[in-house]
Amino acid sequence: MAAKDELGRAGENRAVAYLTARGFDVVDRNWRAPDGEVDVVACAAGDLVFVEVKTRRTDLFGDPLEAVDARKRARIWRLAHAWSSAHPDLAQGRRWRLDVIGITGGDPACGRLEHVEDVPWA
């Protein structure tokens, strides 16, 4: 596995541990569709939460949260629809929400974690 992939996987593992500790029920990870991948899908307080996780070793090239621009959010919206169509029993009757988790540090297990809830889709 490439170093970049390992970093991303470690960041996602940290994000899932963080979400679980805060009462989120993680229902899916790394769900793939032709248009891309949803990092984490969770349920929290009745909401269906699509979580994008961005991990960086440093902020030299910008904060990881800045990488989730309008184009990326629009793609996640399309993926959320695809995921919901594939899992209607979990999606029905829930409000959808986009959260973004950014992790910065050489070791994602102890790097700085920022969680932004309910990011606008567009």
C-alpha positions in Angstrom: 0.0 0.0 0.0 1.3 3.4 -0.9 2.3 5.9 1.9 -0.5 8.2 0.9 -3.0 5.4 1.1 -1.7 4.3 4.5 -2.0 7.9 5.7 -5.5 8.2 4.5 -6.5 4.8 6.0 -5.0 5.8 9.4 -6.9 9.1 9.3 -10.1 7.4 8.6 -9.5 5.0 11.4 -8.9 7.9 13.8 -12.1 9.6 12.5 -14.2 6.5 13.0 -12.9 6.1 16.6 -13.6 9.8 17.3 -17.1 9.6 15.9 -17.9 6.3 17.7 -16.7 7.8 21.0 -19.1 10.7 20.5 -22.1 8.4 20.0 -22.2 8.2 16.2 -23.3 4.8 14.8 -21.0 4.1 11.9 -23.0 2.1 9.3 -20.6 2.1 6.3 -17.0 2.9 5.4 -15.3 3.4 2.0 -18.4 2.8 0.0 -17.6 3.0 -3.7 -19.7 4.0 -6.7 -18.6 4.9 -10.2 -18.4 8.6 -9.2 -16.2 8.1 -6.2 -16.1 6.9 -2.6 -17.9 7.9 0.6 -15.4 7.7 3.4 -17.8 7.2 6.3 -21.6 7.0 6.7 -23.0 7.3 10.2 -26.2 7.9 12.1 -26.3 10.6 14.7 -29.3 12.1 16.5 -31.6 10.9 13.8 -29.5 12.3 11.0 -27.8 10.3 8.2 -24.3 11.8 8.2 -21.9 11.5 5.2 -18.4 12.2 6.5 -15.5 13.2 4.3 -12.1 12.7 6.0 -9.0 14.6 4.8 -5.6 13.8 6.3 -2.4 15.7 5.8 1.0 15.3 7.2 1.4 19.1 7.4 -0.6 22.2 6.6 2.1 23.4 4.2 -0.3 23.1 1.3 -3.3 24.3 3.2 -5.7 23.1 5.9 -7.2 19.7 5.0 -10.7 21.2 5.4 -10.0 23.6 2.5 -9.7 20.6 0.2 -13.5 20.0 0.5 -14.5 22.7 -2.0 -17.8 23.2 -3.8 -16.9 20.7 -6.5 -16.0 18.0 -4.0 -19.2 18.7 -1.9 -21.3 18.4 -5.1 -19.7 15.0 -5.8 -20.4 13.8 -2.2 -24.0 14.9 -2.7 -24.3 12.7 -5.8 -22.6 9.8 -3.9 -25.0 10.3 -0.9 -27.9 9.9 -3.3 -26.4 6.7 -4.8 -25.6 5.3 -1.3 -29.2 6.1 -0.1 -30.6 4.4 -3.2 -28.5 1.3 -2.3 -29.6 1.4 1.4 -33.2 2.7 1.5 -33.9 1.0 4.8 -31.2 3.2 6.5 -31.8 6.4 4.5 -35.6 6.6 4.6 -37.0 9.3 6.9 -33.7 10.8 7.9 -32.2 14.2 7.4 -28.9 14.1 5.5 -25.9 15.9 6.7 -22.4 16.4 5.5 -19.6 16.5 8.1 -15.9 17.0 7.3 -13.1 15.8 9.5 -9.6 17.2 8.9 -6.5 15.6 10.5 -3.1 17.2 10.4 0.1 15.6 11.7 2.8 13.1 10.8 1.0 10.5 12.9 -2.8 10.7 12.3 -3.4 8.8 15.6 -2.3 11.9 17.5 -2.4 14.7 15.0 -4.8 17.7 15.3 -8.4 16.7 14.5 -11.0 19.2 13.4 -14.6 18.2 13.0 -17.0 20.5 11.1 -20.6 19.5 11.3 -23.4 20.2 8.8 -21.3 21.7 6.0 -23.4 23.2 3.2 -23.7 20.8 0.3 -22.9 23.5 -2.3 
